[in-house]
Amino acid sequence: MVPSDTPPADEAREIFTDLGYEVTGDAGNSFRAARAWKEVDVLAVTDDVSTGDGDRMRCFVTWNDHVERLEHALDSDDHDYEWAVIGVAEDGDYQVARAPPTP
């Protein structure tokens, strides 16, 4: 059983690698994922979310039991960037809980 207070950093890297993104950055809880023209800052988080500034797309990856709280926290803030949330199950399955709006 994975402790839900440990961010799913390895799972986040695996998800983006499997989707064909080039994953770069340190071995911590955040990294950059790039594919074709799209670059995404990926942050593996639980309840402690530091969203930072900037205008690049952000994707927050968290455990399924943290998705609702994370979405609420992000909705409460005014951001200059698009964001998405991916919820991960213990078995590694994932679901995009919130995707960026389509233009």
C-alpha positions as CSV (number, residue, x, y, z in Angstrom):
1,M,0.0,0.0,0.0
2,V,1.3,3.4,-1.0
3,P,1.1,6.1,1.7
4,S,-1.2,8.8,0.3
5,D,0.9,11.6,1.8
6,T,3.8,10.7,-0.5
7,P,3.3,12.4,-3.9
8,P,3.0,10.0,-6.9
9,A,6.2,11.3,-8.6
10,D,7.2,7.9,-10.1
11,E,3.7,7.3,-11.4
12,A,3.6,10.8,-12.9
13,R,6.8,10.3,-14.8
14,E,5.6,6.9,-16.1
15,I,2.3,8.3,-17.3
16,F,3.9,11.1,-19.3
17,T,6.6,8.8,-20.7
18,D,3.9,6.3,-21.8
19,L,2.0,9.1,-23.5
20,G,5.1,9.9,-25.6
21,Y,6.4,13.0,-23.8
22,E,10.1,13.6,-23.3
23,V,10.4,13.9,-19.5
24,T,13.2,16.2,-18.2
25,G,14.1,17.6,-14.8
26,D,15.3,16.5,-11.5
27,A,14.2,13.4,-9.7
28,G,12.0,15.3,-7.3
29,N,8.2,15.8,-7.4
30,S,8.3,18.1,-10.4
31,F,9.5,17.9,-14.0
32,R,8.9,19.2,-17.5
33,A,7.2,17.1,-20.1
34,A,7.5,18.0,-23.8
35,R,6.0,16.6,-27.0
36,A,5.9,18.4,-30.4
37,W,4.9,22.0,-29.6
38,K,3.5,21.4,-26.1
39,E,5.4,21.8,-22.9
40,V,3.9,21.0,-19.5
41,D,5.1,21.6,-16.0
42,V,4.2,18.4,-14.1
43,L,3.9,18.5,-10.3
44,A,3.2,15.4,-8.3
45,V,1.4,16.6,-5.2
46,T,-0.8,15.6,-2.3
47,D,-2.4,18.2,-0.1
48,D,0.5,20.7,-0.1
49,V,0.2,22.5,-3.4
50,S,2.5,25.3,-4.4
51,T,1.3,26.5,-7.8
52,G,3.9,29.2,-8.6
53,D,3.7,31.8,-11.3
54,G,4.1,31.7,-15.0
55,D,2.0,31.0,-18.1
56,R,3.0,27.5,-19.1
57,M,0.4,24.7,-18.8
58,R,0.6,22.8,-15.5
59,C,-0.6,19.3,-14.7
60,F,-1.0,18.2,-11.1
61,V,-0.8,14.5,-10.5
62,T,-2.1,13.2,-7.2
63,W,-3.7,10.1,-5.7
64,N,-7.4,9.6,-6.3
65,D,-8.3,10.4,-2.7
66,H,-6.8,13.9,-3.1
67,V,-8.3,14.9,-6.4
68,E,-11.4,16.7,-5.1
69,R,-9.5,18.7,-2.5
70,L,-6.8,19.6,-5.0
71,E,-9.4,20.8,-7.6
72,H,-11.1,22.9,-5.0
73,A,-7.8,24.5,-4.0
74,L,-6.9,25.2,-7.6
75,D,-10.4,26.6,-8.4
76,S,-10.1,28.9,-5.4
77,D,-6.9,30.6,-6.8
78,D,-6.7,32.9,-9.8
79,H,-4.1,31.5,-12.2
80,D,-2.5,32.9,-15.4
81,Y,-2.1,29.4,-16.8
82,E,-4.2,26.4,-17.9
83,W,-4.1,23.4,-15.5
84,A,-5.2,19.8,-15.4
85,V,-5.4,17.2,-12.7
86,I,-4.7,13.5,-13.0
87,G,-5.8,11.1,-10.3
88,V,-3.7,7.9,-9.8
89,A,-4.9,4.7,-8.2
90,E,-2.6,2.5,-6.1
91,D,-2.4,0.0,-9.0
92,G,-1.1,2.7,-11.3
93,D,-4.2,3.2,-13.3
94,Y,-5.0,6.9,-13.8
95,Q,-7.8,9.1,-14.9
96,V,-7.7,12.7,-16.1
97,A,-10.0,14.3,-13.4
98,R,-9.9,17.8,-15.0
99,A,-8.5,18.7,-18.3
100,P,-7.8,22.2,-19.6
101,P,-10.6,23.9,-21.5
102,T,-10.7,23.4,-25.2
103,P,-10.3,26.5,-27.3
